[in-house]
Amino acid sequence: MAVLNEHPAQSSISWDVIFTSLSAIVFMFYDNATQPESDLKVPYELVVLSAIATPLVGVQSSVGMYLAIREGKRESREQKEKRELEDEKEKKKG
């Protein structure tokens, strides 16, 4: 902790990194917990892994991974719904 308060410029940057990391971790857990559809939830293990990795790889990597997984699930669901609609139209034609 002494290093954080050694120089004002270093202190400012260090605290920014700490609060940004904590905010990102809170965001990932909160966002995942409040997803209305269970099929869009990121597996809890991956959220925990992202939280643990945040101090090691940085916010941009851990949150980026989390968002990529979440959006991949969303896109997968939309493609599935689209295929189902196309199958229904095909059955009505045939």
Secondary structure, DSSP 4 states (H G I P E B T S, - for coil): -TGGGSSHHHHHHHHHHHHHHHHHHHHHHHHHHT-SSGGGPPPHHHHHHHHHHHHHH-HHHHHHHHHHHHHHHHHHHHHHHHHHHHHHHHHHH-
